[in-house]
């Protein structure tokens, strides 16, 4: 293990943005032992591969894992291929559909491709929990089940509410937190991270480790990130998300739209800024020493750089200023070719064009955007659903952040 700063300095970085930690004194002792014996702590994160399209809300926990890695510790990512075939009952009002083995593995591969945009691949171990859970015999399962009572399971709000409403609860669903907790036993995890909604599952790991004669893991819970609207939880279905695979211009532009009240929260939860620097920014904002817009530009650049690099972040900042301050068209627009099949005597079907170019995800979204005046051709709003006579090198804008330049092939 590399030599790092004092335990106090490590804790300052580790605890930045954390909503709750259970086992803080134990964590301090683990850090001291890690430094003294020069070995890495094992930091666990379980991923149930059912929704692998990562946005900034998902990265809150992953960025914290990365901060542990930067301090010399080892991340173990558990891909829940076995638990994923049950499905996490957290927050569910009904039994979750069980995934097939093929669906789980496809999602797991997608997840792995995305998490290494954040985590250090050389300091990350990826494990599938079928490796040990599939080997438990029925006697092992009975022993595991004996570690928890039905009354304890019904302390979970989702189970309690479903029981009260006479909704069915599968016996197999009770095994989800037991299996996730057993993962911690198998790994001898020192710390487990998760969102606040995973509290029951993660604390089950602490309890099971103690039952199996191990030192209990510290449990760290990260808060839920608000979306760019500043109101609802970040969610793709609500459209208030920033996807880490979006273009630099899209990431930068969306972040510039967040309310000023979220600037510090986004710095705290989705960047790697040092806590001391964060406090300076917080103080300058509260005292009115800096313009919030300038701080937001720094935030947008920092986050864009994390996923696309410094040059792309700089270009995105220039494009933002060109479009929103100077009302100009951004440079380096992507070309989109249209051919004879999209060119008719009436013109081009704009709904078909917007979907084909990837500017919208569906015909209904295209109609809605046009009706709201969110589609422009060379800066002029398209006010109605219609066929349009387009020219080579026309600039199509969809919403605030998406542009293409047409290349027409006859």
ZASERO-984722 format. One record per residue: residue number from 0; x, y, z of N, C-alpha, C in turn. Coordinates in steps of 0.02 Angstrom, whole numbers. Layout:
    n     npx     npy     npz    capx    capy    capz     cpx     cpy     cpz
  NUM       X       Y       Z       X       Y       Z       X       Y       Z
...
//
This chain:
    n     npx     npy     npz    capx    capy    capz     cpx     cpy     cpz
    0      42     -60       0       0       0       0      44      62       0
    1      21     113     -38      59     174     -42      55     213      24
    2     105     255      35     102     298      94      56     357      80
    3      11     369     125     -37     423     116     -37     470     175
    4     -77     522     172     -80     573     223    -110     545     287
    5    -115     588     337    -136     567     403    -206     536     402
    6    -222     501     456    -289     472     463    -342     526     461
    7    -328     583     493    -375     638     494    -388     665     424
    8    -335     669     384    -342     693     315    -382     643     273
    9    -368     578     282    -406     528     246    -480     532     264
   10    -495     539     329    -565     542     351    -599     604     322
   11    -563     659     318    -592     720     290    -616     708     219
   12    -575     673     180    -593     658     110    -648     605     107
   13    -641     553     148    -689     498     147    -759     521     166
   14    -764     566     215    -829     585     242    -862     642     204
   15    -828     671     154    -858     725     115    -922     701      81
   16    -976     735      95   -1039     719      62   -1077     660      89
   17   -1048     623     137   -1081     563     164   -1142     583     205
   18   -1198     551     193   -1259     567     230   -1259     534     299
   19   -1235     472     303   -1234     436     367   -1179     384     365
   20   -1147     375     421   -1099     321     428   -1112     284     493
   21   -1114     219     489   -1122     177     548   -1058     138     557
   22   -1027     146     615    -962     114     627    -904     160     615
   23    -912     225     632    -858     273     620    -796     256     661
   24    -805     238     725    -747     221     766    -712     159     738
   25    -752     111     713    -722      52     682    -683      71     620
   26    -711     117     580    -676     139     520    -609     171     537
   27    -608     212     589    -544     243     610    -493     190     628
   28    -514     139     664    -468      85     683    -444      47     621
   29    -488      37     574    -468       2     512    -416      43     473
   30    -426     109     471    -379     153     437    -311     152     471
   31    -311     154     537    -248     151     575    -212      85     562
   32    -249      30     565    -219     -36     553    -194     -41     481
   33    -232     -13     434    -212     -15     364    -146      22     354
   34    -140      81     387     -78     120     380     -20      86     415
   35     -32      58     474      21      26     513      47     -37     480
   36       0     -79     457      19    -143     428      30    -139     352
   37      18     -78     324      29     -65     253      -9    -115     209
   38     -73    -119     221    -116    -159     177    -179    -119     161
   39    -210    -134     105    -269     -97      84    -331    -123     118
   40    -377     -77     131    -443     -98     153    -483    -123      93
   41    -532    -165     105    -577    -189      52    -642    -149      55
   42    -655    -112       2    -714     -69      -2    -763    -103     -50
   43    -822    -118     -25    -871    -157     -63    -927    -114     -90
   44    -946    -127    -152   -1006     -99    -181   -1042    -153    -220
   45   -1104    -164    -204   -1144    -214    -240   -1186    -181    -293
   46   -1185    -208    -353   -1225    -182    -408   -1272    -237    -433
   47   -1336    -223    -431   -1385    -270    -457   -1398    -250    -529
   48   -1375    -286    -578   -1372    -261    -647   -1440    -263    -682
   49   -1484    -218    -661   -1550    -216    -692   -1562    -151    -730
   50   -1523     -99    -716   -1533     -34    -751   -1464      -3    -763
   51   -1428     -26    -814   -1357     -10    -820   -1340      56    -854
   52   -1390      99    -869   -1375     161    -903   -1358     215    -851
   53   -1294     228    -841   -1272     269    -784   -1278     343    -798
   54   -1308     380    -751   -1308     452    -752   -1274     478    -688
   55   -1270     544    -681   -1232     572    -625   -1259     549    -557
   56   -1324     537    -553   -1352     513    -491   -1322     447    -468
   57   -1308     403    -517   -1276     339    -501   -1203     347    -480
   58   -1172     401    -503   -1099     409    -492   -1082     433    -421
   59   -1133     454    -382   -1119     479    -315   -1080     427    -274
   60   -1104     365    -275   -1070     312    -238   -1005     293    -273
   61   -1005     291    -339    -944     271    -375    -887     321    -365
   62    -903     385    -362    -851     435    -350    -821     427    -280
   63    -863     408    -231    -837     396    -164    -790     336    -164
   64    -808     284    -201    -763     226    -208    -697     249    -238
   65    -700     292    -289    -639     316    -322    -595     354    -272
   66    -626     392    -227    -587     429    -177    -552     380    -129
   67    -585     326    -112    -551     273     -73    -492     245    -111
   68    -502     233    -176    -447     206    -217    -388     254    -219
   69    -402     319    -226    -349     368    -228    -309     370    -162
   70    -340     347    -109    -307     343     -44    -272     276     -34
   71    -273     234     -86    -235     172     -83    -274     110     -68
   72    -340     114     -64    -380      57     -45    -409      21    -106
   73    -432     -40     -96    -453     -84    -150    -529     -86    -154
   74    -555     -76    -214    -627     -81    -224    -645    -150    -250
   75    -696    -179    -221    -723    -242    -247    -795    -228    -267
   76    -807    -233    -331    -874    -223    -358    -907    -291    -365
   77    -963    -300    -331   -1000    -362    -336   -1055    -354    -387
   78   -1048    -388    -443   -1103    -390    -492   -1151    -444    -469
   79   -1211    -422    -452   -1259    -469    -422   -1293    -512    -473
   80   -1255    -554    -507   -1287    -596    -558   -1333    -648    -526
   81   -1317    -669    -465   -1360    -717    -431   -1418    -681    -397
   82   -1404    -628    -359   -1458    -590    -327   -1501    -556    -380
   83   -1471    -539    -437   -1509    -505    -489   -1564    -549    -518
   84   -1558    -614    -511   -1611    -658    -535   -1670    -659    -488
   85   -1660    -630    -427   -1717    -619    -381   -1744    -549    -392
   86   -1698    -500    -393   -1718    -430    -399   -1724    -399    -331
   87   -1693    -341    -322   -1695    -306    -257   -1766    -282    -244
   88   -1797    -303    -187   -1864    -281    -171   -1868    -210    -144
   89   -1811    -177    -135   -1810    -110    -106   -1856     -63    -144
   90   -1902     -31    -108   -1945      19    -139   -1999      -9    -183
   91   -2009     -74    -182   -2057    -106    -227   -2124    -116    -192
   92   -2178    -103    -227   -2244    -116    -200   -2269    -185    -220
   93   -2234    -215    -268   -2252    -282    -290   -2187    -322    -303
   94   -2194    -387    -310   -2136    -429    -323   -2104    -409    -390
   95   -2039    -399    -391   -2003    -381    -452   -1997    -442    -498
   96   -2004    -429    -563   -1996    -483    -611   -1925    -510    -607
   97   -1919    -577    -604   -1853    -608    -603   -1821    -605    -672
   98   -1757    -587    -674   -1721    -582    -737   -1693    -650    -757
   99   -1688    -660    -822   -1655    -721    -846   -1580    -714    -838
  100   -1545    -769    -841   -1472    -769    -836   -1442    -726    -892
  101   -1470    -731    -952   -1444    -694   -1010   -1453    -619    -999
  102   -1512    -599    -974   -1524    -528    -961   -1475    -500    -910
  103   -1464    -538    -857   -1419    -516    -803   -1348    -507    -830
  104   -1324    -554    -869   -1255    -551    -894   -1247    -495    -945
  105   -1298    -483    -987   -1294    -428   -1035   -1290    -361    -998
  106   -1333    -353    -947   -1332    -291    -907   -1266    -283    -870
  107   -1239    -339    -845   -1176    -336    -807   -1119    -312    -852
  108   -1118    -335    -914   -1065    -313    -960   -1070    -239    -974
  109   -1132    -215    -984   -1142    -143    -995   -1119    -103    -935
  110   -1135    -128    -875   -1115     -94    -813   -1039     -89    -809
  111   -1005    -144    -824    -932    -143    -819    -901     -93    -867
  112    -930     -88    -927    -904     -41    -976    -910      31    -951
  113    -961      44    -910    -972     113    -888    -936     130    -823
  114    -931      83    -776    -902     101    -711    -829     118    -716
  115    -795      92    -769    -724     108    -775    -711     175    -807
  116    -765     212    -821    -757     283    -837    -745     323    -773
  117    -756     291    -716    -750     324    -652    -696     290    -609
  118    -700     225    -603    -654     189    -558    -588     174    -592
  119    -536     166    -551    -470     146    -574    -471      70    -585
  120    -465      51    -648    -470     -20    -665    -417     -62    -629
  121    -357     -34    -620    -303     -72    -589    -314     -83    -514
  122    -357     -42    -484    -371     -48    -412    -441     -74    -399
  123    -470    -106    -449    -539    -131    -444    -541    -205    -459
  124    -574    -241    -416    -586    -312    -427    -661    -321    -439
  125    -679    -353    -494    -749    -365    -509    -764    -439    -496
  126    -814    -450    -454    -833    -519    -437    -907    -529    -451
  127    -926    -589    -467    -996    -607    -477   -1017    -650    -417
  128   -1073    -632    -384   -1088    -668    -322   -1115    -738    -333
  129   -1127    -757    -395   -1143    -828    -408   -1083    -872    -392
  130   -1024    -841    -391    -962    -878    -377    -966    -916    -310
  131    -999    -886    -261   -1006    -919    -196   -1078    -937    -179
  132   -1125    -895    -200   -1195    -909    -181   -1222    -972    -215
  133   -1200    -985    -277   -1225   -1044    -312   -1198   -1109    -282
  134   -1146   -1103    -240   -1115   -1163    -211   -1144   -1181    -142
  135   -1187   -1137    -115   -1216   -1152     -50   -1265   -1210     -57
  136   -1260   -1259     -12   -1309   -1314     -13   -1369   -1295      31
  137   -1419   -1338      34   -1479   -1320      70   -1466   -1311     145
  138   -1421   -1349     172   -1403   -1341     243   -1372   -1272     255
  139   -1330   -1249     208   -1299   -1183     214   -1353   -1129     212
  140   -1401   -1138     167   -1455   -1089     159   -1497   -1086     223
  141   -1511   -1144     252   -1550   -1146     314   -1513   -1110     370
  142   -1447   -1121     373   -1406   -1088     424   -1408   -1013     414
  143   -1404    -990     351   -1407    -919     336   -1475    -890     355
  144   -1529    -926     338   -1596    -901     352   -1607    -895     427
  145   -1574    -937     466   -1584    -936     539   -1553    -874     571
  146   -1514    -835     533   -1481    -776     560   -1528    -716     565
  147   -1589    -721     537   -1634    -664     536   -1706    -687     548
  148   -1744    -648     584   -1814    -666     598   -1861    -633     547
  149   -1921    -660     541   -1972    -630     498   -1990    -560     524
  150   -1993    -553     590   -2008    -487     618   -1957    -435     596
  151   -1893    -454     594   -1841    -408     571   -1851    -391     497
  152   -1867    -440     457   -1879    -427     386   -1937    -379     377
  153   -1989    -386     418   -2048    -343     411   -2037    -273     438
  154   -1977    -259     465   -1959    -191     483   -1947    -148     421
  155   -1931    -182     366   -1921    -146     303   -1987    -115     281
  156   -1986     -52     263   -2048     -18     244   -2083     -51     186
  157   -2044     -73     135   -2076    -103      76   -2111    -168      94
  158   -2078    -211     133   -2111    -272     154   -2170    -258     201
  159   -2159    -212     248   -2212    -196     296   -2274    -170     261
  160   -2264    -125     213   -2321     -96     178   -2357    -148     135
  161   -2318    -190     102   -2350    -242      60   -2389    -292     103
  162   -2361    -308     162   -2396    -354     207   -2461    -322     232
  163   -2457    -258     248   -2516    -222     273   -2570    -217     219
  164   -2549    -208     156   -2597    -202     101   -2617    -269      71
  165   -2595    -323     103   -2610    -392      80   -2583    -405      10
  166   -2528    -371      -7   -2493    -386     -70   -2447    -446     -57
  167   -2439    -488    -108   -2399    -548     -99   -2325    -530     -90
  168   -2291    -569     -48   -2219    -563     -38   -2191    -634     -47
  169   -2149    -643     -96   -2119    -708    -107   -2067    -723     -54
  170   -2065    -785     -30   -2014    -805      18   -1945    -791      -9
  171   -1936    -800     -75   -1870    -788    -105   -1848    -716     -96
  172   -1895    -667     -89   -1876    -597     -81   -1842    -585     -14
  173   -1861    -623      37   -1827    -617     102   -1753    -635      97
  174   -1737    -676      47   -1667    -697      41   -1623    -644       9
  175   -1653    -594     -24   -1611    -543     -57   -1564    -508      -7
  176   -1589    -478      47   -1542    -446      94   -1495    -495     127
  177   -1518    -557     139   -1473    -607     168   -1416    -623     120
  178   -1432    -630      56   -1380    -646       7   -1332    -587      -2
  179   -1359    -526      -4   -1315    -468     -11   -1270    -462      50
  180   -1298    -477     109   -1258    -475     170   -1205    -529     170
  181   -1222    -588     143   -1173    -642     141   -1114    -625      95
  182   -1127    -584      45   -1071    -560       2   -1017    -527      45
  183   -1038    -489      95    -989    -455     139    -950    -506     181
  184    -983    -560     201    -949    -613     238    -897    -646     193
  185    -915    -660     132    -870    -693      85    -808    -650      72
  186    -818    -584      65    -763    -539      49    -724    -516     110
  187    -753    -525     170    -725    -495     231    -717    -420     220
  188    -770    -388     196    -769    -317     178    -756    -274     239
  189    -716    -222     229    -703    -173     282    -754    -116     282
  190    -776     -97     222    -824     -42     214    -872     -63     158
  191    -936     -49     167    -983     -56     112   -1017      11     101
  192   -1022      30      37   -1055      92      19   -1120      78     -17
  193   -1165     126     -12   -1227     122     -49   -1268     185     -39
  194   -1322     190     -77   -1369     245     -68   -1409     234      -5
  195   -1443     286      18   -1481     281      79   -1537     229      74
  196   -1559     216      13   -1613     166       5   -1588      95      17
  197   -1522      86      21   -1493      19      32   -1476       6     105
  198   -1502      48     150   -1483      44     220   -1496     -25     250
  199   -1555     -53     239   -1571    -118     268   -1523    -172     243
  200   -1512    -173     178   -1469    -224     148   -1397    -220     174
  201   -1371    -159     180   -1301    -150     201   -1292    -166     275
  202   -1341    -147     315   -1337    -164     387   -1343    -239     397
  203   -1377    -273     352   -1380    -346     357   -1310    -375     350
  204   -1269    -345     308   -1200    -368     301   -1161    -360     365
  205   -1169    -303     399   -1136    -293     465   -1156    -347     514
  206   -1221    -361     517   -1246    -410     565   -1221    -481     550
  207   -1222    -499     486   -1201    -566     467   -1126    -577     479
  208   -1086    -526     465   -1014    -532     478   -1002    -547     552
  209   -1038    -513     596   -1031    -525     668   -1053    -596     685
  210   -1110    -618     655   -1135    -686     668   -1086    -740     645
  211   -1047    -724     592    -999    -772     567    -929    -762     597
  212    -925    -723     651    -862    -715     687    -813    -667     655
  213    -836    -622     611    -792    -574     579    -800    -505     610
  214    -752    -461     594    -757    -391     612    -808    -358     566
  215    -855    -321     594    -908    -292     553    -883    -235     509
  216    -910    -232     449    -893    -179     402    -924    -113     425
  217    -890     -58     409    -920       8     418    -971      17     361
  218   -1026      48     376   -1079      58     327   -1084     132     311
  219   -1075     150     247   -1076     220     226   -1133     229     176
  220   -1173     281     190   -1232     293     148   -1225     362     115
  221   -1232     363      49   -1228     425      11   -1298     450      -4
  222   -1307     515      -7   -1374     543     -19   -1397     534     -91
  223   -1461     543    -101   -1490     542    -168   -1478     610    -201
  224   -1455     610    -263   -1441     672    -298   -1503     699    -333
  225   -1517     763    -322   -1572     795    -358   -1553     804    -431
  226   -1603     803    -474   -1591     813    -545   -1579     887    -560
  227   -1568     902    -624   -1550     970    -643   -1608    1019    -634
  228   -1669     992    -621   -1725    1037    -605   -1722    1062    -534
  229   -1680    1029    -492   -1672    1051    -423   -1728    1028    -378
  230   -1772     986    -402   -1831     966    -363   -1833     890    -353
  231   -1840     854    -408   -1849     782    -405   -1781     746    -405
  232   -1782     684    -382   -1724     640    -387   -1703     634    -461
  233   -1638     635    -474   -1615     629    -543   -1639     563    -572
  234   -1672     567    -629   -1703     509    -659   -1709     518    -734
  235   -1693     466    -770   -1699     470    -843   -1772     477    -863
  236   -1817     444    -827   -1888     447    -844   -1916     518    -835
  237   -1887     557    -789   -1910     625    -778   -1874     675    -823
  238   -1823     652    -858   -1787     696    -905   -1743     747    -871
  239   -1730     739    -806   -1689     788    -768   -1620     761    -753
  240   -1594     720    -797   -1531     685    -785   -1474     712    -828
  241   -1413     695    -808   -1354     706    -849   -1320     639    -857
  242   -1321     612    -916   -1290     547    -929   -1216     553    -940
  243   -1177     507    -912   -1105     513    -918   -1080     496    -988
  244   -1124     466   -1029   -1105     451   -1098   -1130     503   -1147
  245   -1162     556   -1122   -1185     609   -1166   -1126     648   -1192
  246   -1138     689   -1244   -1083     728   -1273   -1059     781   -1224
  247    -998     806   -1234    -973     859   -1190   -1019     920   -1189
  248   -1045     940   -1248   -1090     998   -1250   -1154     986   -1211
  249   -1180     925   -1215   -1242     910   -1179   -1230     911   -1103
  250   -1175     879   -1081   -1159     878   -1010   -1149     949    -984
  251   -1109     988   -1020   -1093    1056    -998   -1156    1099    -996
  252   -1196    1096   -1050   -1256    1137   -1054   -1306    1120   -1000
  253   -1316    1055    -988   -1365    1035    -937   -1342    1059    -868
  254   -1278    1054    -853   -1253    1075    -788   -1259    1150    -778
  255   -1254    1188    -832   -1262    1260    -826   -1335    1279    -812
  256   -1381    1231    -820   -1451    1246    -808   -1474    1232    -737
  257   -1430    1203    -695   -1451    1187    -626   -1462    1251    -586
  258   -1507    1250    -537   -1515    1309    -495   -1452    1322    -453
  259   -1441    1385    -436   -1381    1403    -397   -1377    1364    -331
  260   -1435    1347    -304   -1437    1313    -239   -1405    1244    -241
  261   -1395    1216    -301   -1366    1149    -308   -1292    1149    -323
  262   -1262    1208    -331   -1191    1211    -352   -1147    1173    -302
  263   -1153    1189    -238   -1110    1157    -188   -1125    1082    -184
  264   -1188    1064    -186   -1207     994    -181   -1177     953    -238
  265   -1178     979    -299   -1150     943    -356   -1074     939    -349
  266   -1041     994    -328    -969     990    -316    -954     936    -265
  267    -994     933    -212    -981     887    -157    -991     814    -176
  268   -1043     800    -216   -1062     731    -229   -1038     702    -294
  269   -1025     742    -345   -1008     713    -410    -943     739    -439
  270    -901     770    -397    -832     786    -417    -785     761    -362
  271    -721     765    -376    -670     744    -328    -636     803    -294
  272    -670     860    -292    -641     920    -262    -623     906    -188
  273    -565     934    -166    -544     924     -97    -591     962     -51
  274    -607     934       7    -653     968      54    -631    1039      72
  275    -566    1052      79    -544    1119      97    -561    1170      41
  276    -550    1149     -22    -566    1193     -77    -642    1204     -82
  277    -679    1151     -69    -752    1156     -69    -776    1208     -18
  278    -746    1209      40    -766    1256      92    -750    1328      72
  279    -695    1338      36    -679    1405      11    -731    1429     -39
  280    -752    1384     -84    -804    1402    -133    -870    1417     -98
  281    -887    1376     -48    -948    1386     -10    -947    1455      24
  282    -890    1472      55    -885    1536      90    -889    1595      41
  283    -856    1590     -16    -857    1644     -66    -928    1655     -93
  284    -964    1601    -104   -1033    1608    -128   -1078    1640     -75
  285   -1071    1617     -13   -1115    1643      40   -1102    1716      54
  286   -1039    1739      44   -1022    1809      56   -1029    1853      -5
  287   -1050    1823     -62   -1060    1861    -123    -996    1884    -156
  288    -941    1849    -141    -876    1868    -170    -868    1846    -242
  289    -908    1797    -263    -902    1771    -331    -971    1768    -363
  290    -973    1771    -428   -1035    1764    -466   -1052    1690    -471
  291   -1111    1669    -448   -1130    1598    -453   -1122    1569    -523
  292   -1134    1611    -574   -1127    1586    -642   -1055    1565    -657
  293   -1006    1602    -632    -936    1585    -643    -918    1520    -607
  294    -945    1511    -547    -932    1449    -509    -965    1390    -545
  295   -1024    1402    -573   -1059    1349    -610   -1020    1331    -673
  296    -989    1380    -705    -946    1365    -763    -889    1319    -742
  297    -859    1332    -684    -806    1288    -658    -832    1218    -645
  298    -891    1214    -614    -922    1149    -600    -935    1111    -664
  299    -965    1143    -713    -981    1110    -776    -918    1086    -811
  300    -866    1127    -809    -802    1108    -841    -771    1048    -805
  301    -772    1049    -738    -742     995    -699    -776     928    -714
  302    -842     929    -715    -878     866    -726    -871     843    -798
  303    -874     888    -845    -864     869    -915    -795     839    -926
  304    -745     869    -893    -676     843    -899    -670     772    -871
  305    -706     757    -818    -703     690    -788    -720     636    -838
  306    -767     651    -884    -791     599    -930    -768     607   -1002
  307    -741     666   -1019    -720     676   -1088    -651     707   -1096
  308    -619     726   -1041    -552     754   -1045    -552     830   -1047
  309    -492     858   -1036    -484     931   -1030    -501     968   -1094
  310    -478     942   -1151    -489     977   -1215    -563     981   -1231
  311    -598     926   -1221    -670     925   -1236    -708     972   -1189
  312    -687     976   -1126    -719    1020   -1078    -710    1093   -1099
  313    -649    1109   -1121    -635    1177   -1143    -676    1196   -1204
  314    -682    1149   -1251    -722    1161   -1311    -796    1170   -1294
  315    -820    1129   -1246    -890    1134   -1226    -904    1202   -1194
  316    -856    1227   -1154    -864    1293   -1123    -868    1348   -1176
  317    -824    1343   -1226    -825    1392   -1281    -891    1390   -1319
  318    -915    1329   -1333    -978    1323   -1369   -1036    1350   -1328
  319   -1034    1339   -1263   -1088    1364   -1220   -1090    1440   -1223
  320   -1033    1472   -1217   -1031    1544   -1220   -1053    1570   -1288
  321   -1034    1534   -1340   -1053    1555   -1408   -1128    1552   -1418
  322   -1159    1498   -1392   -1231    1488   -1403   -1273    1530   -1356
  323   -1255    1533   -1292   -1300    1563   -1243   -1282    1634   -1224
  324   -1221    1656   -1239   -1204    1725   -1225   -1205    1766   -1289
  325   -1176    1738   -1341   -1170    1775   -1403   -1224    1755   -1454
  326   -1266    1705   -1434   -1320    1682   -1477   -1295    1659   -1545
  327   -1237    1627   -1545   -1208    1600   -1607   -1216    1525   -1609
  328   -1204    1496   -1668   -1206    1424   -1676   -1139    1395   -1652
  329   -1139    1340   -1614   -1075    1311   -1591   -1033    1286   -1649
  330    -967    1284   -1638    -922    1257   -1688    -918    1181   -1686
  331    -888    1151   -1736    -876    1079   -1738    -940    1038   -1731
  332    -991    1057   -1768   -1054    1020   -1765   -1047     952   -1798
  333   -1081     901   -1771   -1081     837   -1804   -1122     840   -1869
  334   -1097     807   -1921   -1133     804   -1984   -1185     748   -1980
  335   -1241     758   -2014   -1291     705   -2021   -1312     703   -2094
  336   -1300     646   -2126   -1317     639   -2197   -1389     617   -2206
  337   -1423     649   -2253   -1489     625   -2274   -1486     611   -2349
  338   -1521     559   -2368   -1518     537   -2438   -1588     540   -2469
  339   -1592     515   -2529   -1654     519   -2568   -1715     492   -2533
  340   -1707     441   -2491   -1765     411   -2458   -1799     459   -2410
  341   -1762     511   -2387   -1792     559   -2341   -1811     624   -2376
  342   -1796     628   -2441   -1811     689   -2479   -1869     674   -2527
  343   -1924     709   -2518   -1982     700   -2560   -2001     766   -2592
  344   -2050     764   -2637   -2073     825   -2668   -2102     874   -2618
  345   -2128     847   -2563   -2156     890   -2511   -2103     918   -2464
  346   -2043     889   -2467   -1991     908   -2421   -1972     850   -2376
  347   -1942     865   -2319   -1919     813   -2272   -1965     810   -2211
  348   -1983     749   -2192   -2023     738   -2133   -1980     753   -2071
  349   -1995     808   -2036   -1952     830   -1981   -1953     782   -1922
  350   -2010     750   -1911   -2013     701   -1856   -1966     643   -1871
  351   -1969     617   -1931   -1925     562   -1951   -1852     583   -1947
  352   -1838     645   -1968   -1769     669   -1967   -1742     674   -1895
  353   -1782     703   -1850   -1759     711   -1781   -1744     645   -1748
  354   -1787     595   -1761   -1776     528   -1731   -1715     495   -1763
  355   -1710     497   -1829   -1655     464   -1864   -1587     494   -1844
  356   -1586     558   -1831   -1523     592   -1813   -1505     582   -1739
  357   -1550     550   -1701   -1536     540   -1630   -1546     602   -1588
  358   -1580     653   -1616   -1593     714   -1578   -1649     705   -1528
  359   -1693     657   -1541   -1746     638   -1494   -1749     561   -1495
  360   -1783     534   -1445   -1785     461   -1439   -1847     430   -1470
  361   -1897     470   -1486   -1960     442   -1511   -1998     493   -1552
  362   -2047     469   -1591   -2090     514   -1630   -2129     561   -1584
  363   -2153     533   -1527   -2192     575   -1482   -2150     631   -1452
  364   -2087     616   -1436   -2043     669   -1410   -2031     722   -1463
  365   -2023     700   -1526   -2013     748   -1581   -2074     794   -1588
  366   -2133     765   -1587   -2194     806   -1593   -2198     856   -1536
  367   -2186     832   -1475   -2190     876   -1417   -2140     934   -1421
  368   -2079     918   -1442   -2027     969   -1447   -2044    1021   -1500
  369   -2070     999   -1557   -2089    1046   -1609   -2146    1091   -1585
  370   -2197    1061   -1554   -2254    1099   -1529   -2234    1150   -1477
  371   -2180    1135   -1439   -2157    1181   -1387   -2109    1234   -1415
  372   -2095    1232   -1480   -2049    1280   -1510   -1977    1265   -1496
  373   -1963    1201   -1480   -1894    1182   -1463   -1852    1158   -1521
  374   -1878    1161   -1582   -1839    1141   -1641   -1828    1203   -1685
  375   -1764    1213   -1703   -1748    1270   -1745   -1709    1247   -1807
  376   -1720    1282   -1861   -1682    1272   -1923   -1646    1337   -1938
  377   -1580    1335   -1934   -1538    1395   -1944   -1561    1452   -1898
  378   -1578    1433   -1836   -1597    1482   -1786   -1669    1503   -1787
  379   -1708    1480   -1836   -1779    1498   -1840   -1822    1441   -1814
  380   -1869    1457   -1770   -1911    1405   -1740   -1957    1373   -1792
  381   -1964    1308   -1786   -2012    1270   -1825   -2076    1269   -1784
  382   -2129    1300   -1808   -2188    1310   -1766   -2242    1257   -1774
  383   -2237    1215   -1825   -2289    1165   -1835   -2260    1102   -1865
  384   -2298    1047   -1857   -2277     983   -1885   -2287     985   -1960
  385   -2233     981   -1997   -2240     985   -2070   -2178     959   -2105
  386   -2184     949   -2171   -2127     934   -2213   -2091     999   -2228
  387   -2025     997   -2228   -1985    1058   -2238   -1935    1047   -2294
  388   -1928    1098   -2337   -1878    1096   -2390   -1811    1116   -2360
  389   -1766    1068   -2353   -1702    1080   -2321   -1646    1087   -2372
  390   -1593    1122   -2352   -1536    1133   -2396   -1473    1102   -2365
  391   -1424    1089   -2407   -1361    1064   -2383   -1330    1114   -2333
  392   -1304    1087   -2277   -1273    1125   -2224   -1321    1166   -2182
  393   -1386    1151   -2186   -1433    1181   -2138   -1416    1156   -2068
  394   -1426    1200   -2019   -1413    1182   -1948   -1479    1168   -1914
  395   -1485    1108   -1887   -1545    1088   -1851   -1529    1088   -1776
  396   -1570    1122   -1737   -1562    1123   -1664   -1623    1092   -1632
  397   -1612    1046   -1585   -1666    1014   -1547   -1655    1026   -1473
  398   -1700    1065   -1442   -1689    1083   -1373   -1632    1134   -1368
  399   -1603    1139   -1308   -1551    1189   -1297   -1482    1164   -1316
  400   -1472    1097   -1317   -1403    1073   -1318   -1385    1028   -1377
  401   -1432    1014   -1421   -1418     966   -1475   -1421    1000   -1543
  402   -1367     993   -1581   -1361    1023   -1648   -1334     972   -1697
  403   -1355     977   -1760   -1324     940   -1814   -1319     986   -1875
  404   -1272     969   -1919   -1267    1003   -1984   -1285     952   -2038
  405   -1334     970   -2080   -1358     923   -2130   -1310     919   -2189
  406   -1298     858   -2211   -1262     846   -2274   -1311     807   -2318
  407   -1331     838   -2373   -1383     808   -2416   -1349     773   -2474
  408   -1364     708   -2481   -1339     668   -2537   -1398     651   -2581
  409   -1397     675   -2642   -1454     662   -2687   -1450     591   -2716
//
